[in-house]
Amino acid sequence: MKKLFTLMALLLMGISAFAQDTWTVAGSSSALNGDESWSPSNTANDMISEDGTIFTLTVTNATLEVGTSYEYKVVKNHSWDEAYPSSNKTFTVSETAVYTVVYTFNSS
């Protein structure tokens, strides 16, 4: 059974986003695309936006396990120079299953 898990990184600080900026999710590899954990340069985890402010990344077929804490951050332009939030965000799931995980980031 596939599950849908939606995450929202609500950051209320002023962050300027320009069209040329790229936002990427880095974190626990099992909750992201690819096999690399914490890789800000993994373009498979680049977020997309229709309005230049709200960015999303959808990861399909992520096998997540109950009792595991999954961590992530959103990084700007594939670099740790600018990453949000300052402390890692974490999430857990209530049962072991295959999930679709949706990460959402407000760059403003």
Secondary structure by P-SEA (a helix, b strand, c coil): cbbbbbbbbccccbbbbcccbbbbbbcccccccccccccccccccbbbbccccccccccccccccccbbbbbbbbccccccccccccbbbbbbccccccbbbbbbbcc
